[in-house]
Amino acid sequence: MACQAGQAFFKGRMNLRSHIERSVKDMRKYEIPVAGRNLYLHDEFNYGIDARLPAHYKTYYREWQRGPEKFRALAFQYKDGVFEKDEFGQVRRIQNHSGIILYPDEFHEGLWGGEGVIKGVQAPKPAKRWPNTGQTVPRYWFPKTHQAVVYSEVLDQALTVTATPYGEYLVDQYGSLDSYLLQEPVNEVYSRFLLRLKREILLALVRRDLYPHNERRKAKLLAKYEPYVLPDEEADWHGLSLKDARLKQGEMDRLAAQRAQVPQKIALRRELVDLLKGGDMDEVDADLILEPEGDSTLGTAFKSVSKNISKKFK
């Protein structure tokens, strides 16, 4: 029993060691100093499978990484300029605090309009005698959400999503959900669910497969959204996450490699046909064709079609 327990412990230690080694290998790029790490992450699309991704997808993904900027400026009330006068007429430097905004998984499944969870601290209650005493309390400010129904006129589909009043306000300002998704910048939409929906809308517009039984409605929508239509190749990549894009590129590489591989019998058959067309087979000995010897380059090809060629030499 002690021996079995010792073997199990040793095996567990070895598995843990291999797991740690793999983890360290995967996280090696984060061990680079700050400046080098930033440069590496900035040029990460130049290595591996990411380097083979289309240029338009790299542009889309870099824009998506910026994240919502309108709500950040609205939440923290950024001020323009460098200096300002306070209520006493004293000139002071403007302090624009960046703040922390979190975007949970629920954000990427609904219509929040760029709103997120604000992380900060709450100031203590002022005291009469010692106003500067007290401790700040960590706090999260959550947006107000509710269930809403949105309608896509291009897809002719109604969807139930978790929305915020600000998200509904943006849709109303643009006139429709399709106009909001097509006209709003990618980083402002930011939600993966909405971007996948935008991809379906773009594909329906570029491939003209919307409203197959209503040509009048189809022509009206195509004319309305014509300025926002992308080429088919860009629309097919638009809205994909980096993980999905890598899977798509890997499948394309696999199919390309499969198409590039030509079976040996087809290659030898082509070589034989070229020799027959060029008249190079007229002076070849029939015995050499039927019984190839040595390192003959045509031996394998001649052996597969020896019967047909032998009839020609009789």
C-alpha positions as CSV (number, residue, x, y, z in Angstrom):
1,M,0.0,0.0,0.0
2,A,2.8,2.4,0.8
3,C,4.5,1.6,-2.4
4,Q,1.3,2.3,-4.4
5,A,0.7,5.5,-2.6
6,G,4.3,6.6,-3.3
7,Q,3.9,5.8,-7.0
8,A,0.7,7.7,-7.2
9,F,2.3,10.7,-5.5
10,F,5.3,10.6,-7.8
11,K,3.0,10.3,-10.8
12,G,1.0,13.3,-9.6
13,R,4.2,15.3,-9.1
14,M,5.3,14.5,-12.7
15,N,2.0,15.5,-14.2
16,L,2.0,18.7,-12.2
17,R,5.6,19.4,-13.4
18,S,4.7,18.8,-17.0
19,H,1.6,21.1,-16.6
20,I,3.7,23.8,-15.1
21,E,6.3,23.5,-17.9
22,R,3.6,23.9,-20.5
23,S,2.1,26.8,-18.8
24,V,5.5,28.6,-18.5
25,K,6.1,28.0,-22.1
26,D,2.7,29.5,-23.1
27,M,3.3,32.5,-20.8
28,R,6.8,33.1,-21.9
29,K,5.9,36.2,-24.0
30,Y,4.6,37.9,-20.8
31,E,8.0,37.5,-19.2
32,I,9.4,40.1,-21.6
33,P,10.0,43.5,-20.0
34,V,7.2,46.0,-20.3
35,A,8.5,47.8,-23.4
36,G,9.4,44.6,-25.2
37,R,6.1,43.0,-24.2
38,N,4.1,45.9,-25.6
39,L,6.0,45.7,-28.8
40,Y,5.5,42.0,-29.1
41,L,1.8,42.2,-28.4
42,H,1.5,45.1,-30.9
43,D,3.1,43.0,-33.6
44,E,1.5,39.7,-32.6
45,F,-0.2,39.5,-36.0
46,N,3.2,39.0,-37.6
47,Y,3.7,35.5,-36.0
48,G,2.2,32.1,-36.6
49,I,-1.3,31.6,-37.9
50,D,-2.2,35.2,-37.1
51,A,0.2,36.4,-39.8
52,R,-1.9,34.6,-42.4
53,L,-5.2,36.3,-41.4
54,P,-6.6,38.8,-44.0
55,A,-5.5,42.4,-43.7
56,H,-9.1,43.6,-43.4
57,Y,-9.7,41.3,-40.5
58,K,-6.6,42.6,-38.7
59,T,-7.9,46.2,-39.2
60,Y,-11.4,45.2,-37.8
61,Y,-9.9,43.4,-34.8
62,R,-7.6,46.3,-33.9
63,E,-10.6,48.7,-34.0
64,W,-12.7,46.3,-31.9
65,Q,-9.9,46.1,-29.2
66,R,-10.2,49.8,-28.5
67,G,-13.5,49.3,-26.8
68,P,-16.4,51.8,-26.3
69,E,-15.2,55.3,-26.0
70,K,-18.4,57.3,-26.0
71,F,-19.7,55.8,-22.7
72,R,-16.3,56.2,-21.1
73,A,-16.3,60.0,-21.9
74,L,-19.9,60.2,-20.7
75,A,-19.3,58.3,-17.5
76,F,-16.2,60.2,-16.3
77,Q,-17.1,63.6,-17.9
78,Y,-13.8,64.2,-19.6
79,K,-12.9,67.9,-20.1
80,D,-11.0,69.4,-23.0
81,G,-7.8,71.4,-22.5
82,V,-5.0,71.3,-19.9
83,F,-5.9,74.0,-17.3
84,E,-9.1,75.5,-15.9
85,K,-10.2,78.0,-13.2
86,D,-11.9,76.7,-10.1
87,E,-14.7,78.4,-8.2
88,F,-12.2,80.7,-6.5
89,G,-10.6,81.9,-9.7
90,Q,-7.4,79.8,-9.1
91,V,-5.9,78.1,-12.2
92,R,-5.5,74.4,-11.8
93,R,-4.6,71.5,-14.0
94,I,-7.5,69.4,-15.4
95,Q,-7.6,65.9,-13.9
96,N,-9.2,63.4,-16.3
97,H,-9.4,60.1,-14.4
98,S,-9.4,57.1,-16.7
99,G,-11.4,54.9,-14.4
100,I,-12.1,51.2,-14.8
101,I,-15.0,49.8,-16.8
102,L,-15.6,46.1,-16.9
103,Y,-17.5,44.2,-19.6
104,P,-18.8,40.9,-18.3
105,D,-20.1,38.0,-20.4
106,E,-23.7,39.3,-20.1
107,F,-22.6,42.4,-22.0
108,H,-21.5,40.4,-25.0
109,E,-24.9,38.7,-25.1
110,G,-27.1,41.8,-25.1
111,L,-27.7,45.4,-26.2
112,W,-26.0,47.6,-23.6
113,G,-24.9,50.4,-26.0
114,G,-21.4,50.4,-24.7
115,E,-22.3,50.6,-21.0
116,G,-20.3,48.5,-18.6
117,V,-19.8,47.9,-14.9
118,I,-17.9,50.8,-13.4
119,K,-15.4,49.8,-10.7
120,G,-14.4,52.4,-8.1
121,V,-14.6,53.5,-4.5
122,Q,-17.2,55.4,-2.6
123,A,-16.2,58.4,-0.5
124,P,-16.9,58.2,3.2
125,K,-19.7,60.2,4.7
126,P,-18.6,63.7,5.9
127,A,-18.2,64.1,9.6
128,K,-18.8,67.4,11.4
129,R,-15.6,67.6,13.4
130,W,-13.2,65.6,11.3
131,P,-14.3,65.8,7.7
132,N,-11.2,64.0,6.3
133,T,-11.6,60.9,8.4
134,G,-13.1,57.7,7.3
135,Q,-12.3,55.0,4.8
136,T,-13.3,54.6,1.2
137,V,-15.5,51.7,0.4
138,P,-15.0,49.6,-2.8
139,R,-18.1,49.7,-5.0
140,Y,-19.4,48.6,-8.4
141,W,-21.9,50.6,-10.3
142,F,-24.1,48.3,-12.5
143,P,-26.2,49.5,-15.4
144,K,-30.0,49.0,-15.3
145,T,-31.0,46.2,-17.6
146,H,-34.3,44.7,-18.7
147,Q,-35.6,42.3,-21.3
148,A,-36.4,43.9,-24.6
149,V,-37.4,42.8,-28.1
150,V,-35.4,44.1,-31.1
151,Y,-36.3,43.5,-34.8
152,S,-34.0,43.2,-37.7
153,E,-35.7,44.2,-40.9
154,V,-33.0,42.7,-43.2
155,L,-33.2,39.3,-41.5
156,D,-36.9,39.7,-40.8
157,Q,-36.3,38.3,-37.3
158,A,-37.3,39.5,-33.8
159,L,-34.9,38.8,-31.0
160,T,-35.3,38.9,-27.2
161,V,-32.2,40.4,-25.6
162,T,-31.0,42.0,-22.4
163,A,-30.9,45.7,-23.0
164,T,-30.2,49.0,-21.2
165,P,-32.1,52.3,-21.7
166,Y,-29.0,53.8,-23.3
167,G,-28.8,50.9,-25.8
168,E,-32.4,51.3,-26.8
169,Y,-31.9,55.1,-27.1
170,L,-29.1,54.5,-29.6
171,V,-31.2,52.2,-31.7
172,D,-34.0,54.8,-31.7
173,Q,-31.6,57.5,-32.8
174,Y,-30.4,55.5,-35.8
175,G,-34.0,54.5,-36.7
176,S,-33.6,50.7,-36.6
177,L,-31.4,48.0,-35.3
178,D,-29.8,47.3,-38.7
179,S,-28.9,51.0,-39.1
180,Y,-27.4,51.1,-35.7
181,L,-25.2,48.0,-36.3
182,L,-24.1,49.1,-39.8
183,Q,-23.4,52.7,-39.0
184,E,-22.0,52.6,-35.5
185,P,-18.2,51.9,-35.3
186,V,-17.2,48.4,-34.4
187,N,-15.6,49.4,-31.1
188,E,-18.7,51.2,-30.0
189,V,-20.9,48.2,-30.6
190,Y,-18.3,45.9,-29.1
191,S,-20.8,43.1,-28.1
192,R,-19.9,39.8,-29.7
193,F,-23.6,38.9,-30.1
194,L,-24.4,42.1,-32.0
195,L,-21.3,41.8,-34.2
196,R,-22.3,38.2,-35.1
197,L,-25.8,39.6,-36.0
198,K,-24.1,42.3,-38.0
199,R,-22.2,39.6,-39.9
200,E,-25.4,37.9,-40.8
201,I,-26.9,41.1,-42.0
202,L,-23.9,41.9,-44.2
203,L,-23.9,38.5,-45.7
204,A,-27.7,38.7,-46.5
205,L,-27.1,42.1,-48.2
206,V,-24.1,41.2,-50.2
207,R,-25.5,37.8,-51.3
208,R,-29.0,39.3,-51.9
209,D,-30.8,36.3,-50.3
210,L,-33.2,38.4,-48.2
211,Y,-37.0,38.3,-48.7
212,P,-37.0,35.8,-51.5
213,H,-40.8,36.0,-51.9
214,N,-41.0,39.8,-51.7
215,E,-39.0,41.4,-54.5
216,R,-40.3,44.9,-53.8
217,R,-39.3,44.8,-50.1
218,K,-35.9,43.3,-51.1
219,A,-35.1,46.1,-53.6
220,K,-36.1,48.7,-51.1
221,L,-33.8,47.4,-48.4
222,L,-30.9,46.9,-50.8
223,A,-31.2,50.5,-51.9
224,K,-31.4,51.7,-48.3
225,Y,-28.3,49.9,-47.0
226,E,-26.2,49.9,-50.2
227,P,-23.6,52.4,-48.8
228,Y,-22.8,50.0,-46.0
229,V,-22.4,46.8,-48.0
230,L,-19.0,45.2,-47.8
231,P,-17.5,42.7,-50.3
232,D,-18.4,39.1,-49.7
233,E,-14.9,38.2,-48.5
234,E,-14.8,41.0,-45.9
235,A,-18.4,40.3,-44.8
236,D,-17.6,36.7,-44.2
237,W,-14.8,37.6,-41.8
238,H,-16.5,40.6,-40.2
239,G,-17.8,39.9,-36.6
240,L,-15.7,36.9,-35.9
241,S,-13.8,36.6,-32.7
242,L,-10.0,36.0,-32.8
243,K,-10.5,32.4,-31.9
244,D,-13.1,31.8,-34.6
245,A,-10.9,33.6,-37.1
246,R,-7.9,31.3,-36.3
247,L,-10.1,28.2,-36.7
248,K,-11.4,29.5,-40.0
249,Q,-7.8,30.3,-41.2
250,G,-6.6,26.9,-40.1
251,E,-9.4,25.1,-42.0
252,M,-8.5,27.2,-45.1
253,D,-4.8,26.2,-44.8
254,R,-5.8,22.6,-44.4
255,L,-7.9,22.7,-47.6
256,A,-5.3,24.5,-49.5
257,A,-2.6,22.0,-48.5
258,Q,-5.0,19.1,-49.5
259,R,-5.6,20.7,-52.9
260,A,-1.9,21.2,-53.5
261,Q,-1.2,17.5,-52.9
262,V,-1.4,15.7,-56.3
263,P,-1.6,11.9,-56.1
264,Q,1.4,10.1,-57.6
265,K,-0.6,8.2,-60.1
266,I,-2.1,11.4,-61.5
267,A,1.4,13.0,-61.7
268,L,2.9,10.0,-63.5
269,R,-0.1,9.8,-65.8
270,R,0.4,13.4,-66.8
271,E,4.1,12.8,-67.4
272,L,3.3,9.8,-69.6
273,V,0.8,11.8,-71.6
274,D,3.3,14.6,-72.2
275,L,5.8,12.0,-73.4
276,L,3.3,10.5,-75.8
277,K,2.3,13.9,-77.1
278,G,5.9,14.8,-77.7
279,G,6.8,11.6,-79.5
280,D,9.4,10.6,-77.0
281,M,8.0,7.1,-76.7
282,D,8.6,6.0,-80.3
283,E,12.2,5.0,-79.7
284,V,11.7,3.4,-76.3
285,D,12.5,-0.4,-76.1
286,A,9.4,-2.4,-75.3
287,D,11.3,-4.8,-73.0
288,L,12.3,-1.8,-70.9
289,I,8.7,-0.8,-70.6
290,L,7.5,-4.2,-69.5
291,E,10.3,-4.9,-67.1
292,P,11.8,-1.7,-65.7
293,E,15.2,-2.1,-64.1
294,G,17.4,0.2,-62.0
295,D,16.5,3.7,-61.1
296,S,14.4,4.3,-64.2
297,T,12.4,7.5,-63.7
298,L,9.6,6.1,-65.9
299,G,9.5,2.6,-64.4
300,T,6.6,3.1,-62.1
301,A,4.5,4.9,-64.7
302,F,5.2,2.4,-67.4
303,K,4.4,-0.5,-65.2
304,S,0.9,0.8,-64.5
305,V,0.1,1.1,-68.2
306,S,2.3,-1.6,-69.6
307,K,-0.5,-3.5,-71.2
308,N,-1.7,-0.6,-73.3
309,I,1.8,0.4,-74.4
310,S,2.8,-3.2,-75.2
311,K,0.0,-3.4,-77.7
312,K,1.3,-0.3,-79.5
313,F,4.7,-1.9,-80.0
314,K,3.4,-5.2,-81.4
